[in-house]
């Protein structure tokens, strides 16, 4: 027999993206903030983490809001503007490749989430994170599997992080046009790997990533003090950037 759940505090399947926020608000835990990142699986460019607390009175204006990976670039831009106009507060943290190489991707990810929440202009009563739990948030929190697909605030953070990072990568393209950053946003596409092989890495590449070292140098010898990192799956790459994505960028691929 399934466990009994209080009907007032259980989101229905038909409640939509904002169902969790409404339930938490009824429990006295508003506002609810969502945290998500963009660029975790890229081998070049920064990791960008965003925290967003949506205004429940204006969330209905976010008509294009969804997981950023499921949206085309033009729709993401529209969703981004809708989120900024409907947010109680939002904050973005940009972590450069050098920090990722120095202290590790996961540590940067967790630290970025803490920093993004700490810099939020509103004090949340509850936090929803995408994928894995984050300690040290100083606020009650829940890690949600595919949170950017089931919670509005996490989807909003996903969109803000992704659009912010895309704009950064387009800006980097001007300084390093040979790599095509404006097209693939630093992910390990075949075209990117061909450019990396031809030109070698630039300061925006993550020198601790196996494919950067392996392709650029033909081996896996790392600079002193740099720990090898295997790029995560390209599952976070939006469909409009995934066409050329490599199946794997780890060693032995």
C-alpha positions in Angstrom: 0.0 0.0 0.0 1.5 3.4 -1.0 2.5 5.8 1.8 -0.2 8.4 2.7 0.7 11.9 1.6 -1.0 15.1 2.7 -3.0 16.3 -0.3 -2.2 20.0 0.3 1.6 19.4 0.1 1.8 16.9 -2.8 2.2 18.4 -6.3 -0.1 16.8 -8.8 1.2 15.4 -12.1 -0.8 18.0 -13.9 0.4 20.9 -11.7 2.9 22.1 -14.3 6.4 23.4 -13.8 5.4 25.6 -10.9 3.7 22.9 -8.9 6.6 22.3 -6.5 6.9 26.0 -5.7 3.2 26.3 -5.0 3.3 23.3 -2.6 6.3 24.7 -0.8 4.7 28.1 -0.6 1.6 26.6 1.1 4.0 25.0 3.6 5.3 28.5 4.4 8.7 28.0 2.6 8.4 30.7 0.0 10.2 32.1 -1.9 11.7 29.1 -3.5 15.0 29.4 -5.3 16.3 27.1 -8.0 20.0 26.6 -8.9 21.5 25.1 -12.0 24.7 25.4 -14.1 25.7 25.5 -17.7 29.0 24.4 -19.3 29.8 21.4 -17.1 30.5 19.2 -20.0 32.3 21.7 -22.2 36.1 21.4 -22.6 36.5 25.2 -23.1 35.1 28.3 -21.6 33.7 29.0 -18.1 31.3 27.1 -15.9 28.3 29.4 -15.2 26.0 28.8 -12.2 22.7 30.7 -11.7 20.2 31.0 -8.9 16.7 32.3 -9.5 13.7 32.9 -7.2 10.6 33.5 -9.3 7.8 35.8 -8.2 4.7 33.5 -8.0 2.5 36.4 -9.1 4.4 36.7 -12.3 5.6 33.2 -13.1 2.6 32.7 -15.5 4.3 35.2 -17.8 7.1 32.7 -18.4 5.3 31.1 -21.3 8.5 29.8 -23.0 10.1 28.5 -19.8 11.4 24.9 -20.0 14.7 23.0 -19.5 17.2 25.1 -21.5 18.5 22.0 -23.3 15.1 21.5 -24.8 14.9 25.0 -26.3 16.3 26.5 -29.5 18.6 29.5 -29.1 15.9 32.1 -30.1 13.4 30.6 -27.7 16.0 30.5 -24.9 16.6 34.2 -25.4 12.8 34.9 -25.1 12.6 32.7 -22.0 15.6 34.5 -20.5 13.9 37.9 -20.8 10.7 36.5 -19.4 12.6 35.0 -16.4 14.4 38.3 -15.6 11.0 40.2 -15.8 9.3 37.6 -13.5 12.0 37.0 -10.9 12.1 38.2 -7.4 15.9 37.9 -7.6 18.5 36.2 -9.7 22.3 35.9 -9.5 25.0 34.5 -11.8 28.5 33.2 -10.9 31.1 32.7 -13.7 34.0 30.3 -12.9 36.9 30.5 -15.3 38.7 27.5 -16.8 41.8 28.1 -14.7 39.8 27.5 -11.5 38.3 24.3 -12.9 41.8 23.0 -13.7 43.2 24.1 -10.3 40.5 22.8 -7.9 38.4 20.4 -10.0 35.1 20.6 -11.9 32.8 19.2 -9.1 34.3 21.4 -6.4 33.8 24.4 -8.7 30.2 23.4 -9.4 29.3 23.0 -5.7 31.1 26.2 -4.7 29.4 28.1 -7.6 26.0 26.9 -6.4 26.8 28.2 -2.9 28.0 31.5 -4.2 25.1 32.0 -6.5 22.6 31.4 -3.7 24.6 33.6 -1.3 24.5 36.5 -3.8 20.7 36.2 -4.4 18.9 39.4 -3.5 16.0 37.6 -1.8 16.3 35.2 1.1 14.7 31.9 0.0 12.7 29.7 2.3 13.7 26.6 0.3 16.1 25.7 -2.5 15.7 23.2 -5.3 18.9 22.0 -7.1 19.3 20.0 -10.2 20.8 16.5 -10.0 22.7 16.3 -6.8 22.5 17.6 -3.2 24.6 20.5 -2.2 25.8 20.9 1.4 26.4 24.2 3.1 23.5 26.2 1.5 22.3 27.3 4.9 18.7 26.9 3.6 16.5 23.7 3.5 17.1 22.2 0.1 16.1 19.3 -2.1 18.1 17.8 -5.0 15.7 16.9 -7.9 16.4 14.4 -10.7 16.0 16.4 -13.9 15.0 19.3 -11.8 15.1 21.7 -14.8 12.3 19.6 -16.3 10.0 19.5 -13.3 10.5 22.8 -11.3 10.0 26.3 -12.7 12.7 27.9 -10.6 15.3 25.3 -11.6 14.3 25.6 -15.3 14.7 29.4 -14.9 18.2 29.0 -13.4 19.0 26.7 -16.3 17.9 29.2 -18.9 19.8 32.1 -17.2 23.0 30.1 -16.9 22.8 28.8 -20.4 22.1 32.2 -22.1 24.7 33.9 -20.0 27.3 31.3 -21.0 26.4 31.4 -24.6 26.9 35.1 -24.7 30.3 34.7 -23.1 31.3 32.1 -25.6 30.2 34.3 -28.5 32.4 37.1 -27.0 35.3 34.7 -26.8 34.9 33.8 -30.5 36.1 37.3 -31.4 39.4 36.6 -29.8 39.8 33.0 -30.9 37.8 32.6 -34.1 39.8 29.6 -35.2 38.0 27.4 -32.7 34.4 28.2 -33.6 33.3 29.0 -30.0 30.2 30.9 -31.3 29.0 27.7 -32.9 29.7 24.9 -30.5 30.1 27.0 -27.3 33.2 25.0 -26.2 31.7 21.5 -26.3 33.6 18.6 -27.8 32.2 18.6 -31.3 34.3 17.1 -34.1 34.9 20.5 -35.6 36.1 21.8 -32.3 38.5 18.8 -31.9 39.8 19.3 -35.4 40.6 23.0 -34.6 42.2 22.0 -31.3 44.4 19.5 -33.1 45.4 22.1 -35.7 45.9 25.1 -33.4 46.5 23.6 -30.0 44.7 24.8 -26.9 44.1 28.5 -26.0 43.8 30.0 -22.5 40.1 29.3 -22.6 40.5 25.5 -22.8 40.3 23.4 -19.7 43.8 21.9 -19.6 42.7 19.2 -17.0 40.3 17.6 -19.5 41.4 14.4 -21.1 40.4 15.2 -24.6 42.2 18.6 -24.6 45.4 17.0 -23.4 45.1 13.9 -25.5 44.3 15.6 -28.8 46.6 18.6 -28.3 49.6 16.7 -27.2 49.0 13.1 -28.3 49.3 11.8 -24.8 47.8 12.3 -21.3 50.8 14.0 -19.7 49.5 16.8 -17.5 51.1 20.0 -16.3 52.3 19.9 -12.7 49.6 20.3 -10.1 46.7 19.6 -12.6 44.5 16.7 -12.0 43.0 14.8 -15.0 39.3 15.2 -15.4 37.0 13.2 -17.8 34.5 15.5 -19.5 30.9 14.6 -18.5 28.4 13.3 -21.0 27.2 15.7 -23.6 23.7 15.2 -22.4 23.5 18.8 -21.3 24.2 20.0 -24.9 21.1 21.5 -26.4 19.8 19.8 -29.6 20.9 22.7 -31.8 24.5 22.2 -30.7 24.5 18.4 -30.4 24.6 17.4 -34.1 28.4 17.1 -34.2 29.0 16.1 -30.5 31.4 13.3 -29.9 30.0 10.1 -28.3 32.8 10.3 -25.7 35.7 12.6 -24.9 37.4 10.5 -22.3 40.5 8.4 -22.7 40.2 5.4 -24.9 37.4 6.9 -27.0 
